[in-house]
Amino acid sequence: MRGMPGGGNMGQMMKQLQKMQKEMEQTQAKIEAENFEASAGGGAIKVVSNGKKELVSVEINPEILSDGDVELLQDLVLTAVNDAISQADAAMSKAMGKFTQVPGLF
């Protein structure tokens, strides 16, 4: 389309968009494959989440169970899981942010 403002080439723009989409998909897959570890209670609870926000593992130090404080255990697990998920979110946002900063796209 030669009549486009700025002398743009629609075919070239489509190629650039396809390239960017492929790079976005690769970046997303990379982050989804990463693991994010978080802990709570001074390391009494350790969790690992992947970039898809799926819980991969949970480690509970048996010593924390000795006092029978179930509410504390629940709070520590929630804290660690939420931290790991937040780390995954932050990593994805940072990685994908470079695609939203394309000059002249919009």
Secondary structure, DSSP 8 states (H G I E B T S, - for coil): -TTSGGG--HHHHHHHHHHHHHHHHHHHHHHHH-EEEEEETTTTEEEEEETTS-EEEEEE-GGGGTT--HHHHHHHHHHHHHHHHHHHHHHHHHHHHHHHT-TT--
